[in-house]
Structures are given as C-alpha cells and as structure tokens.
C-alpha cells in the first residue's frame, strides 16, 4: 500500500477555520509547503503530521 494513499496532502479547510493558537488564541496561517500552522503572535509554527495539527506549544517550532 502506497504511503501517498495514507497521507493527506492537506488539512480540511473547515478545521483550519476553527483552530486558534493555544498560546495567544489568535489566528493561524496555513503553510502548505512546510505543513505547519503559523502563529505570528506567538512566533510559533505548529506541525501537521499525517493531516493532524499538533497544537502543543512544546511541539511547535520557534520562528525567528
């Protein structure tokens, strides 16, 4: 079975509309290329793994 068959290429847009940054409660921007949800206010990028956003600050990448 192909990995592409199991791995979504994007996140459901309806989910992106309701998700907010757990730190600031602010808007998130979807970075399709990096598969991350970016919080400009918190300067964090939350990873998306297998189509599931990982909304834990300790899992987020710090933005410069």
ABEGO torsion letter per residue (X at the ends): XBAAAABBABBBAAAAAABBBAAAGBBBBBBAAAGBBBBAAAGBBBBBBGGBBBABAAABBBBX
